């Protein structure tokens, strides 16, 4: 009778574990948003393994680097380390090499576990799960406890099944993100394209109005670009545009937006930036283009290129989308008419140029 009861209890436990696993799988494949996927993986895995804390890090095999993307139950001091290298001989390196789940039942009794950040956090036991798809590790799932403990071996086996679902979900979400990025990216310059500007400009202007924050816009156009193309060829012209795309990217903050608006024309949106600061950014862009395109074209063309630039800001220069765009466009061509290779803006008390 006792054996039958134990058998029934064991069977019920297995059925419950399988139901939990199915629920986890459903959660992690229910969305293509990467951040949502990662949080779903972590939340479900913590519940399944009955651990009070954990994190998910994505793995860059080219840089041998991990980056933290989801976490729960951990202190602010612990999670402030957003990126870290894989240390030889450490826990993560062992997991990445083996491609299998590794667990530690007591960190203080494990010689190779020497992570001071984790030890200071008070992590005493943990499960480390590689997320592998097509023999490539895309991330690592860490499930942490603050007391020494023995882990259920059956659940560890089921976690390996969960990790396959999780890796597939991460792969699909990344692929979805890349596809979306391609749709809004100009292939030549790496900047956002015209279509994305039409989508993003009203959103950023609406946000500026809603939170009563400034927003600046810079429009720049390559001077005499047709003549340059006629002289050196379109392939050389493409090199110029690609170089300008890189210059713009390297000059801006992460919160800024840069677009190839069309042809040789570029637009930059600077959230929470007033006109005076935007003029300084525009001037840096103008100077860098003049200087660095010479280097980029060394041995190909006899000189680099310059740009003419217009700058406007909300609310100083207007509040309507069309008004701001038309004004920055007019200022750009005013700069060209005044001699090119200059920044032109409209101060509150009148127009003015910066040479």
Secondary structure, DSSP 8 states (H G I E B T S, - for coil): -HHHHHHHHHHHHHHHHHHHHHHHHHHHTS---HHHHHHHHHHHHHHHHT-SEEEEEEEETTTTEEEEEEEES--HHHHT--EEE--TTSHHHHHHHHTS-EEES-GGG-TT---HHHHHHT--EEEEEEEEETTEEEEEEEEEESS-----HHHHHHHHHHHHHHHHHHHHHHHHHHHHHHHTB-TTTSSB-HHHHHHHHHHHHHHHHHTT--EEEEEEEETTHHHHHHHH-HHHHHHHHHHHHHHHHHHS-TT-EEEEEETTEEEEEEET--HHHHHHHHHHHHHHHHHHHHHHTTTTSSS---EEEEEEEETTT-SSHHHHHHHHHHHHHHHHHTTSSSEEEEETTEEEEE-
